[in-house]
Amino acid sequence: MTTKVGKMKLSPQHKAALASYARSAVGAIAAVVATGNYSPEDLVKAAVAALLPPLLRWANSKDPAFGRGSESA
């Protein structure tokens, strides 16, 4: 089953990857804010850094959820 977003269709695997990024972004941004830093530049850096965990999962061909070798990739 896919979900339409505008003209894009998101598969369940794409939704899982986006949810993984969202969780990482919330954690990274919360860590920056917990230090008392509210600089927009640093918050953007945290959001960009949050791309690493989902990208590492994608790069892992043995990751069953959305690794490069999985059926969903």
VENZIUR-V617298 format. One line per field, one symbol per residue. ss: DSSP state (A for helix, B for strand, O for the rest). burial: # if it has 9 or more other C-alpha atoms within 8 Angstrom, else .. Layout:
ss = ???
burial = ???
This chain:
ss = OBBBBOOBBBBAAAAAAAAAAAAAAAAAAAAAAAOOOOOAAAAAAAAAAOAAAAAAAAAOOOOOOOOOOOOOO
burial = .........##.#.###..##..###.##..##........##..######.##..##.##.#..#####..#
